[in-house]
Amino acid sequence: MVALIHTLNLNRRKICIDFDYIRKLVRQHSAVVLDADKEYLAELHLAPLATTAGFNSIADLIAHLQIQPFSTLHIQAIEALITNETSFFRDFHPFEALKNFVLPEMIQRQQGIPVLNIWCAAASNGQEAYSIAMLIREHFPLLAGGKVKLIASDFSIKVLTRARQGIYNDFEISRGLSKSLRDRYFQKQGNEWLLNQEIRQMVEFRHLNLLESWSALPRMDIIFMRNVLLYFDTETKNAILTKVSRLLKSDGYLFMGGGETTINLINSFVRVQLGKTICYQPQKNS
């Protein structure tokens, strides 16, 4: 009995060590922090990858990752553990603020400036960026004619590939997208919906890790970084918000998720309420 208990404890310790490696792998390459008690996520999401890659178990997959140079398989493991939850016009109110306050203000203020730069960070499957593109096409058609540079980025090459295709299933189409917008901008193809080329061409998708350099990005008028920072630790949040403060123009706007804030993290922003939405602008120097 003692030997059995000892064996079980060793196995349990081995699982913990393996998950610790996975947590470090994900943190190092995506900045996402997996809680120590979320071991079940590895068991749930890595099992299909282990099977597809020809391993007998998740433990064998992790053991292989630990001794091999960083590869496509490592990326697949990281992507399997990162949440890509999104929808069209998610939470609705930020898009109303963009339509009713931010874009009209910028159009009036920036006459003569050829392009407004908008960045959707952690764009996932593309619904947020395409929502902005449709909003611009619907309400600001003059901007749609090359007056907006709309960049959407993500760490995951897998989701970027899908986002560029602009193909969504019935469930994804039903979440946040009105029937009128669906019928105007999507074409039914079997069990899926294809976004028309006009809207797809308005968005430039880029592969970008928020932990790495942003030097290829232009100065931004508007940044959507919604429901992103909640997955990071405090140190990473501070580092990313510091980079945002440098990238965002002095009269620009930062949109974050409903449960996110810059308060108690960084003093470079002021809180602004636009209708039912809270967003942030760079702190003006006194």
GIHU-V813256 format. One record per residue. RES is the residue in one small letter. OMEGA is omega in degrees with one decimal (* if undefined). BURIAL is b if it has 9 or more other C-alpha atoms within 8 Angstrom, else e. D_CENTER is the distance of its C-alpha to the mean C-alpha in Angstrom with 1 decimal. Layout:
# GIHU-V813256
RES;OMEGA;BURIAL;D_CENTER, RES;OMEGA;BURIAL;D_CENTER
This chain:
# GIHU-V813256
m;179.1;e;49.6, v;179.4;e;48.8, a;179.8;e;47.8, l;178.7;e;45.5, i;179.3;e;43.8, h;179.0;e;43.4, t;179.4;e;41.8, l;179.1;e;39.4, n;177.6;e;38.4, l;179.0;e;38.0, n;179.7;e;35.7, r;178.6;e;33.7, r;179.2;e;33.4, k;178.7;e;32.4, i;179.9;b;29.5, c;179.1;b;28.4, i;179.2;e;28.7, d;-178.9;b;26.7, f;176.1;b;23.8, d;176.3;b;24.0, y;179.6;b;23.6, i;179.0;b;20.5, r;179.4;b;19.0, k;179.4;e;19.9, l;-179.6;b;18.6, v;-179.7;b;15.1, r;-175.5;b;15.3, q;-171.3;e;16.8, h;-179.9;e;14.5, s;-176.7;b;11.0, a;180.0;b;12.0, v;-179.8;b;11.2, v;174.3;b;14.5, l;179.4;b;16.2, d;-177.0;e;19.1, a;-178.8;e;22.5, d;-178.5;e;23.5, k;-179.3;e;20.7, e;-179.8;b;22.8, y;178.7;e;22.9, l;177.5;b;19.3, a;180.0;b;20.6, e;-177.4;b;23.6, l;-170.0;e;21.7, h;-179.8;b;18.9, l;-179.9;b;20.9, a;178.7;b;24.1, p;179.1;e;23.2, l;179.2;b;22.2, a;179.8;b;25.4, t;-178.5;b;27.4, t;-177.7;e;26.0, a;174.6;e;26.5, g;178.2;e;30.0, f;-178.5;b;30.1, n;-177.3;e;32.3, s;174.4;b;30.0, i;179.6;b;26.8, a;178.3;e;29.0, d;177.9;b;30.2, l;-178.4;b;26.7, i;178.1;b;25.7, a;177.9;b;29.1, h;-179.5;e;28.6, l;-176.1;b;25.2, q;-174.4;e;27.0, i;-177.4;e;29.7, q;173.2;e;28.0, p;-178.6;e;26.4, f;-171.6;e;22.6, s;177.3;e;22.1, t;-179.8;e;20.2, l;175.5;e;21.1, h;179.0;b;19.4, i;179.3;e;16.2, q;178.1;b;16.7, a;179.2;b;17.5, i;-178.5;b;14.3, e;-180.0;b;12.1, a;-174.8;e;14.5, l;-178.0;b;13.8, i;-179.9;e;10.0, t;176.6;e;9.0, n;-178.3;e;7.1, e;177.5;e;8.7, t;177.8;b;8.4, s;176.0;b;11.5, f;177.4;b;13.3, f;-176.4;b;14.2, r;-179.9;e;12.6, d;169.6;e;15.0, f;-171.6;e;17.0, h;176.6;b;18.3, p;179.5;b;15.7, f;173.7;b;16.5, e;177.5;e;20.1, a;178.1;b;20.0, l;-177.4;b;18.6, k;-170.3;b;21.4, n;-174.1;e;24.2, f;-167.4;b;23.8, v;-177.4;b;21.4, l;175.1;b;22.1, p;178.3;b;25.8, e;-177.1;e;26.2, m;177.5;e;24.6, i;180.0;e;26.7, q;-174.2;e;29.8, r;-169.9;e;29.2, q;174.7;e;28.0, q;-177.1;e;30.7, g;174.3;e;31.6, i;-167.1;e;28.3, p;-171.6;e;27.3, v;168.0;e;23.4, l;179.8;b;20.7, n;179.0;b;17.6, i;-179.8;b;14.2, w;170.5;b;10.8, c;179.5;b;7.5, a;-177.1;b;5.2, a;-170.2;b;1.9, a;178.1;b;3.9, s;-174.4;b;4.9, n;170.4;b;8.6, g;-174.4;b;8.9, q;-178.4;b;10.4, e;-178.9;b;9.1, a;179.2;b;10.3, y;174.8;b;13.3, s;178.2;b;14.1, i;179.4;b;14.5, a;178.6;b;16.5, m;178.3;b;18.7, l;178.8;b;19.3, i;179.4;b;20.5, r;-177.8;b;22.6, e;-168.3;e;24.1, h;-179.1;e;24.9, f;-173.6;b;25.0, p;178.6;b;26.3, l;177.2;e;27.7, l;-176.7;b;24.3, a;-178.9;b;23.2, g;175.4;e;25.9, g;-179.5;e;24.3, k;178.3;b;24.0, v;170.3;b;20.2, k;-175.4;b;18.0, l;-178.0;b;14.6, i;175.5;b;12.1, a;-176.9;b;8.6, s;174.4;b;7.2, d;175.1;b;5.7, f;-170.3;b;8.0, s;175.6;b;9.1, i;-179.6;e;12.0, k;-178.4;e;12.6, v;177.0;b;9.7, l;177.8;b;10.3, t;179.3;e;13.9, r;-179.9;b;13.6, a;-180.0;b;11.6, r;-179.9;b;14.5, q;178.9;e;17.0, g;-179.3;b;16.1, i;-175.6;b;17.8, y;179.9;b;17.2, n;-176.6;b;19.6, d;-179.4;b;21.6, f;-178.8;e;19.6, e;179.9;b;16.3, i;-176.2;b;18.5, s;-175.5;e;20.3, r;172.6;e;17.3, g;-176.8;b;17.4, l;179.2;b;19.0, s;179.2;e;22.6, k;-178.8;e;25.3, s;178.0;e;26.3, l;177.3;b;23.0, r;-176.5;b;22.8, d;-178.2;e;26.4, r;-170.2;e;26.0, y;-178.8;b;23.0, f;176.6;b;22.8, q;-179.6;b;25.5, k;177.0;e;26.3, q;-176.0;e;26.7, g;179.5;e;28.2, n;-176.7;e;25.7, e;-179.1;b;22.7, w;-180.0;b;21.8, l;176.2;b;21.3, l;-175.3;b;19.8, n;-172.2;b;22.4, q;-178.7;e;22.4, e;179.6;e;22.8, i;179.7;b;19.4, r;-177.1;b;17.7, q;178.5;e;19.5, m;-174.6;b;18.1, v;174.2;b;14.6, e;180.0;b;14.4, f;-179.7;b;11.7, r;173.1;b;11.7, h;-177.3;b;11.1, l;173.4;b;10.2, n;-176.4;b;10.2, l;178.7;b;9.7, l;-173.6;e;13.1, e;-174.6;e;14.9, s;173.8;e;16.5, w;-172.1;e;15.1, s;-179.5;e;18.6, a;-179.3;e;17.8, l;174.1;e;16.0, p;173.0;e;18.5, r;-171.0;e;19.1, m;171.3;b;16.9, d;-177.4;b;18.3, i;175.2;b;15.3, i;170.2;b;11.8, f;176.2;b;9.2, m;-169.4;b;7.3, r;178.5;b;7.5, n;179.4;b;7.6, v;-173.5;b;6.0, l;-177.8;b;9.6, l;178.6;e;11.3, y;-174.3;b;10.6, f;174.5;b;12.4, d;-173.5;b;16.1, t;-179.7;e;17.9, e;-179.4;e;18.7, t;176.5;b;15.2, k;179.6;b;14.2, n;-178.6;b;17.3, a;-178.5;e;16.7, i;179.2;b;13.4, l;175.1;b;14.9, t;177.4;b;17.9, k;176.5;e;16.2, v;-177.7;e;14.7, s;178.4;b;18.3, r;-176.5;e;19.7, l;-175.8;b;17.4, l;178.4;b;17.7, k;-173.3;b;21.1, s;178.1;e;23.7, d;-178.1;e;23.5, g;-178.0;b;19.8, y;173.5;b;17.5, l;175.4;b;14.4, f;177.2;b;12.7, m;178.9;b;11.3, g;-177.4;b;11.2, g;-179.8;e;14.7, g;-176.7;e;15.2, e;179.8;b;14.0, t;173.1;e;16.4, t;-176.9;b;17.7, i;-177.9;e;21.1, n;176.3;e;22.7, l;-175.2;e;20.1, i;-176.4;b;21.0, n;-175.0;b;23.7, s;-175.8;e;22.4, f;171.0;b;21.2, v;-178.5;b;23.1, r;-178.9;e;22.0, v;176.8;e;22.6, q;177.9;e;23.1, l;-174.3;b;22.8, g;-179.7;e;24.3, k;-176.9;e;22.4, t;172.4;b;19.3, i;172.7;b;19.0, c;-171.5;b;17.4, y;174.3;b;18.4, q;178.1;b;20.4, p;177.2;b;21.8, q;178.7;b;24.9, k;177.3;e;28.0, n;179.8;e;30.5, s;*;e;33.8
